Amino acid sequence: MKVTVKDIVQIIEEFAPACYQENYDNVGLTVGNSENKVSRILLSLDITEAVVNEAIKMGAEMIVSHHPTPFVGLKKLTGRNETEKCIIKAIKNDIALFNAHTNLDNAWNGVSFKMAEKMGLSNVKTLEPKANILRKLCVFVPEKYTNEVLNALAEVGAGKIGNYDSCSFTLNGKGTFRPNQEANPFVGSANKLEEVSEDRLEMIYPIHLEEKIIIALKKTHPYEEIAYDIYPLAQNHPQIG
């Protein structure tokens, strides 16, 4: 089986998405081609010259670290300090550099949680919940398809609140539309005003799942044109931070 840098990144960021990072951080793939094959990975806390040399010696194509290299932006790459030397050496030897830093600290069951666990703490909770993580999808669905759409969205992570999943709100109402001559409507005919019994379906989700959620919505919703809204939520995520 061919494993690439991108595959490794995806696995780690499913647990600790990059959007969980603090605004000063630089998480993710910082050096390397995401399509390169990987057969050996070196795991480290920091990326130093000694770490890069060890990766070269063992034939690793990727280094996964906790702390990022580089941490801040570089305007020159001349080898004048250890960070620049590490990057130059990694590029010359085709070694990808990837890190999960504050996103891994902030993730539930991540670094902060594990530290608390090792210290034997009880009643553990997030002290500083992270903002701008939650969104809400509101979509209008013909009522016969509501459960199908709800289940598809839940399967990709929508509607998860704490220890509960498949959380949603549904309100029935009447939808109207008039297809034109170019339309290919699921219900109705051209130039005729249609009225359909529809459900307003609402589900919350973390922002990093948005692409998967929209794909799932479009695969299961029967309409040619889907009416939906996405709202950023003011409340912080209670388990992330």
C-alpha positions in Angstrom: 0.0 0.0 0.0 1.4 3.4 -1.0 1.4 5.8 2.0 2.1 9.5 1.3 2.9 12.5 3.4 -0.6 13.7 2.8 -2.0 10.5 4.3 -0.1 10.9 7.5 -1.1 14.6 7.8 -4.8 13.6 7.3 -4.7 10.9 10.0 -3.1 13.3 12.6 -5.3 16.3 11.7 -8.5 14.2 12.0 -7.6 14.0 15.7 -6.1 17.5 16.0 -7.3 19.7 13.1 -5.1 22.6 12.2 -8.0 25.1 13.0 -7.5 24.2 16.7 -4.1 26.0 16.7 -3.6 29.3 18.5 -3.2 32.3 16.2 0.5 32.7 16.9 1.3 29.1 15.9 2.5 27.5 12.7 1.2 23.9 12.7 1.0 21.4 9.8 3.3 20.6 6.9 6.0 23.2 6.9 8.5 21.6 4.5 8.1 19.0 1.8 5.9 17.6 -0.9 2.6 16.2 0.3 2.5 13.6 -2.5 5.9 12.0 -1.6 5.8 8.4 -0.4 6.6 7.6 3.2 7.9 4.3 4.6 9.7 5.6 7.8 8.9 8.5 10.1 11.0 10.0 12.9 9.0 11.3 15.8 10.5 14.1 17.9 9.6 16.9 20.3 11.8 19.5 18.5 13.5 19.5 15.1 17.2 20.1 15.6 20.2 19.4 13.4 20.8 16.2 15.3 17.2 15.1 14.7 17.5 15.7 10.9 20.8 13.9 10.8 19.2 10.9 12.6 16.3 11.0 10.1 18.9 10.9 7.2 20.8 8.0 8.8 17.7 5.9 9.3 16.2 6.7 5.9 13.1 8.5 7.2 11.2 10.5 4.6 9.3 12.5 7.2 9.8 14.0 10.7 6.7 14.5 12.8 7.4 16.9 15.7 5.4 18.7 18.4 7.1 22.0 18.1 7.1 23.7 14.6 10.1 24.4 12.4 10.0 27.2 11.4 7.9 28.7 14.2 7.8 32.2 12.5 8.1 33.3 8.9 11.5 33.3 7.2 12.6 36.0 4.8 16.0 34.4 4.0 17.2 30.9 3.9 21.0 31.1 4.2 21.9 28.6 7.0 22.8 31.4 9.5 21.0 29.6 12.4 20.0 26.1 13.4 16.4 26.5 12.1 17.6 27.5 8.6 20.2 24.7 8.6 17.5 22.1 9.5 15.3 23.3 6.7 18.0 23.4 4.1 19.2 19.9 5.1 15.6 18.5 5.1 15.0 20.0 1.6 18.3 18.6 0.3 17.4 15.1 1.6 13.7 15.3 0.6 12.5 15.0 4.2 9.1 16.4 5.0 8.7 18.3 8.2 5.3 18.2 10.0 4.1 19.3 13.4 1.0 19.2 15.6 1.6 21.8 18.3 -1.1 23.9 20.0 -3.8 22.1 17.9 -2.7 18.9 19.7 -2.6 20.8 23.0 -6.1 22.0 22.5 -7.7 18.8 21.2 -9.8 16.7 23.6 -7.7 13.8 24.8 -4.7 15.7 23.4 -1.5 16.8 25.2 -3.2 18.9 27.9 -5.7 16.2 28.7 -3.0 13.5 28.9 -0.9 15.7 31.2 -3.9 16.0 33.5 -4.4 12.2 33.3 -0.8 11.4 34.2 -1.0 13.7 37.2 -4.1 11.8 38.4 -6.4 14.8 38.2 -10.2 14.2 38.4 -13.2 16.2 37.2 -11.1 17.4 34.2 -12.6 20.0 32.0 -11.4 22.6 29.5 -10.3 25.8 31.3 -10.2 28.1 28.3 -12.7 26.8 25.6 -11.7 27.8 22.1 -13.9 30.3 20.1 -14.8 30.4 16.4 -14.8 26.6 16.1 -18.6 25.8 15.9 -21.0 26.4 13.0 -24.6 25.5 12.4 -26.1 24.2 9.2 -29.7 25.0 8.4 -31.1 23.2 5.3 -34.6 22.8 3.9 -35.4 19.2 3.0 -38.6 17.6 1.6 -40.0 15.8 4.7 -39.7 12.3 3.2 -35.9 12.8 2.9 -35.2 14.4 6.2 -34.1 11.3 8.0 -31.8 10.3 5.1 -30.1 13.7 5.1 -29.9 13.8 8.9 -28.2 10.3 9.0 -25.8 11.2 6.3 -24.8 14.4 8.0 -24.4 12.6 11.4 -22.2 10.0 9.8 -19.6 12.7 8.9 -19.7 14.4 12.3 -22.6 16.9 12.3 -24.8 17.1 15.3 -22.2 15.9 17.9 -22.5 17.7 21.2 -20.4 16.4 24.1 -21.3 12.8 24.7 -24.3 12.9 22.3 -24.4 12.5 18.6 -27.1 12.9 15.8 -28.4 16.0 17.6 -30.7 18.1 15.4 -33.7 20.3 15.3 -36.5 19.9 12.8 -39.4 22.2 12.0 -42.0 21.6 9.3 -43.2 24.2 6.9 -44.1 25.0 3.3 -41.5 25.6 0.6 -42.3 27.3 -2.7 -40.5 27.5 -6.0 -41.1 27.9 -9.7 -38.7 26.1 -12.1 -37.8 27.8 -15.4 -37.4 26.1 -18.8 -33.7 25.3 -18.1 -34.4 23.6 -14.8 -34.5 19.9 -14.1 -36.7 19.8 -10.9 -37.1 16.9 -8.6 -40.7 18.0 -8.1 -42.9 20.1 -10.4 -42.7 21.4 -13.9 -41.5 24.4 -15.8 -43.2 27.8 -15.2 -45.5 26.4 -12.6 -45.4 27.5 -8.9 -44.9 24.5 -6.6 -45.6 24.1 -2.9 -43.9 21.3 -1.1 -44.0 20.2 2.6 -40.4 20.7 3.8 -38.5 20.3 7.1 -36.1 22.9 8.3 -33.2 20.8 9.6 -30.5 22.3 11.9 -27.3 20.7 13.1 -24.1 22.1 14.6 -20.6 21.0 13.6 -16.9 21.9 14.1 -15.6 24.1 11.3 -12.9 21.5 10.1 -15.7 19.1 9.1 -17.5 21.7 6.8 -16.2 20.3 3.5 -17.3 16.7 4.4 -20.6 17.9 5.6 -21.4 19.9 2.4 -20.4 16.9 0.3 -22.7 14.6 2.3 -25.5 17.1 2.0 -25.2 17.3 -1.8 -25.0 13.5 -2.2 -28.3 12.9 -0.2 -30.5 15.9 -0.8 -32.8 15.3 -3.7 -33.1 18.9 -5.0 -31.2 20.3 -8.0 -30.7 23.5 -6.1 -30.3 23.1 -2.3 -31.4 25.9 0.0 -29.1 26.0 3.0 -27.5 28.5 5.3 -24.3 28.3 7.5 -24.1 30.3 10.7 -21.0 31.0 12.7 -21.8 30.4 16.4 -20.8 32.8 19.2 -20.4 30.1 21.9 -17.0 28.5 22.5 -16.4 24.8 22.0 -16.7 23.2 25.5 -14.2 20.4 24.7 -11.6 22.2 22.7 -9.1 24.6 24.3 
